[in-house]
Amino acid sequence: MWLATWEGPVRYNGRSFKIYDDTTVTKMRESGALSVEYDALQQKLIFSGPRGSVVTYDKQSWTPQVIGANFVFDTIVDHNNIRWAATAKGVYRLSDNGSAVHYTTADGLPTDFTFRLFATPTTGEHDARLYVGTRRGAAYFDEKTDSFIFR
């Protein structure tokens, strides 16, 4: 089991905890981790943290991706296997090659301060959606317009 803690990513093996607080190992900009997500398709863990840190771990190596300089509060992999990050300055769509698309209030977010992401599956009544939690409420991503909708 993996945990995100202020001391860094933590692994619990059923008997003991191992703290990964050495930033030279994890490649995080600070030791603290704010979220942990599992990318099932690529079989990697995704950790987020302060100062724009997003790091993936594949049981052997840590791979960093820096997006801005703000807190990355949450990450998620959506129904299209796309990675997203919620930050203090908007939402980022992350690609495997290290690039990122940045979404802000100019792209429909009710505020740039975003802190949670939630992906819903397709059901008989609704298409799959990516929701983002902000200080002013929730918005969802509209793939057709490449923007967020806030109502």
N, C-alpha and C positions, 0 to 999 in steps of 0.2 A: 504494500500500500504506500502511495506517495502523498505527501502533504506539502502545502505551501505555507511557510512560516517566515516570520521576520528575520530569523537566523539563516534562512536559505531553504532550498529544497530539502525535504527529509524523506528517507525511505525507512519503512517499518517492515521487518521480515517475519514478524510474528513473535520475536523474542527481544529484539533490540532495535533502537533507532540509530540511523546513520545520518548525520547532518552534513550536507554539502555546502559549507560556508566559505570555501576557498574560491574566490572569483577568478583566479588564474585557471582553475579547473572548469567551473561552470560557464565561464565567459560572460557572466552577468555583470552589469556595471556597478551593482551593489549586491551584497549577499542576500538581502531580503527577497522573498518570493511572495507575490500577491495572489497568484492563482496557478492551478495546474489543470491541464486538459489532456485528454488522450486522443490522438489522431489514429483511429483504428485502421484506416487505409494504409498509411505509411508506417504504422506501428511505432510511433514516436510520442513521447511526452512533450507537452508545450508548457513552459513556465513563463510567467510574466513578472515584472518587477518595476522598481523605481527607475527613473532616468531613461525611459524608453526601452527597457530590456525585454526582449522576447527571445527565449532560448529553447531549442529542441534538443531532446536527448533520446538516443536510439539504443540504449544499453551499452554503448561503447564510447561514444563521443558526444560532446556538447557543441551545438552550432548556434552562434548568436545572430540576431537580426536586430539592429537598433532602429527604432522608429521615433524620432523626435527626442525630446529631453524630459518628458513628463511621465508621471506614473502610468503604467499599463495595468489597469485594474482587473481585466478579464480577457480571456481568449476563448475562442470556440471554433469548431469545424462544422460548417453548415451542411445541408442536404446535398450540395454540389461538391462537397469535399474541399471547400474554400476556407482558409483560415482567416479569422477576423480578430481584431483587438480593440477593446474599449479603453480610451485614455482620457486624461484630464483635458485634452485638446481635440477631441473628436474621435472618430472611428477609422480604423485602417483595415483595408483588405490586403492581405499578405500573399505574396506569391513565393513559390519555391526558389526562384532565382534571386531572392533578396530584395526585390523591389516591392513597393507598397503604394496603394492608392489611398489618399487621405480624404475623408468626408467630414464636412463641418456644417454649420448652420446654412451656408451657401448651397448645400446639397440636401436641405430639408430637415436636418436635425433641429429639435427645438432649442437646444443649447449645445455648446461644444463639450461641456463636461459630461462624459459618459462613463458609466461604471459597471454595467452588467450587460451581458449578451445572452440570448436564449433562442434556440432554433427549434421550430416545430416541424413535425413530419407532415407529409401529405396525408390527408384523410379523405373520406368520402365527400366531405363538405367544403374543405379548404385545401388550397395549395400549401406546400411547405413555405415557411417564412423565417426570416431572421429578424428578431426584435432586439432593440437596444434600449436599456434603461438610462434615463437622464434625470437631472434635477427637476425638470419640468414635466416629466412623464415619459411614456414609452412611444417609440416610433418603429416602423418596420421598413425593411429594404425592399424596394420595387426594382426587380431586375430589368424591366422594360425601359424604365427611365434612368436607371443607374443612379438612383437617389433614394432618400428616405422620405417616408410619409408620416406626418404627425397630425393626428386629429383630436 
